[in-house]
Amino acid sequence: MAATEPAIGSPPRERRLGLALVILALMVEGFDLQTANLAGPSIMAAFDITRAQLGPLLSASLFGILVGATMLAPLGDRYGRKRVVVIASATYGLLSLAAAASTSVEQLAALRFLIGLGLGVVMPNGLAMAGALFEGPRQASATAFAGIGITLGGAVAGMTAARVLPGYHWQGLFVVGGVLPLIIAAIIAIALREVVPATGNNAPKPLRAITVILAPSLRATTLIVWLMFVFIALNIHLLSSWIPLLMKGSGLSTSGAALVTSGYHAGGVAGGVVASLWLHRGGWYSVAAFAGGAALTMLALALLPVGGAATVTLIACAGFFVTGIQNGVNGAASALYPPESRATGLGWALGIARIGAIMGPMIGSLAAIAGLDQGGHFFLIPAGTLAIVLVLASLIARRAAHQPRPA
């Protein structure tokens, strides 16, 4: 086993460097998460397929993340999170380069599934690494702050796609998505020490690791957390996929709809920062507050006429609160589990969340069939589900207040 060192003995400068590298790794992950979506029109043109035929390709990585986060991410608790992040990043980078050479949609979908396996491993282990760098009161905040990298990566992917796709098409975007994780894997391998000791043979094997987070003392809390992650992912993917369509349908130009959508993501970055800073004091109650703010924002969007400055402002507020919930719950959930099981706990929560991610666009389609995509009625759906998140977060806050903090 490679020499490791607990983060608690590391100097502040080394901790900040480690956090910055984790954020970069998650930015690269956020970039790769969006590549297939952004390259979708180019892929359709290249292979002469319809939107319906593109669907399985876009879902392939989501299923891969589900499997990777639940079955493979716990390897970080057993063999060391840095090692696992480096290997997984390098692997999905190479797979992305291979995907750029695909000659059929089926081949591309299979590779996107394998890429999803790597993405599912990096996310929970990266978040667990960030928390381990700042054990103690700031552990949850550091975990939440690292999650901002995923949001930033999605924004960078959009800007990159605008420059790459016109000249290099979908293959060019996949090449960029392959080179970046190889670079970050090399940097982390060289510049960052393992922040917590790997537990080696003392840790449960991946397929048995779930028994740790489902022990009698944690079972009810874990199941509530999973349900919350499902609803949060549902809302994130529902809103990110339908806000551009709703804004375009309200009479905005294509560029205007894109601008409003950018406001949603910009609000999300701000919300992630605020949630991270507040988390070490507010804990689960801060998550509940963000959920309440998100639900009220959705009600305002449902009741007010669509269009105008008020809608633009409320859409930005929606991004602020919804992304704030996700970042907050990442940090708060990691603090529920002992250090040697955090990659397992986060991995399963993030993997189960893929169910909500898959459901989000489907619910949007059902809402359109029912005519709820007219006016602001659509926003009643996220308002209801976010109210459930508020109740669940409040319930966990009460439970956590009566349970000892993990060592």
Salt bridges, closest charged atoms under 4 A:
GLU5 OE1 - ARG193 NH1 2.57
GLU14 OE2 - ARG193 NH2 2.62
ASP77 OD1 - ARG81 NH2 2.82
GLU135 OE2 - ARG342 NH1 2.78
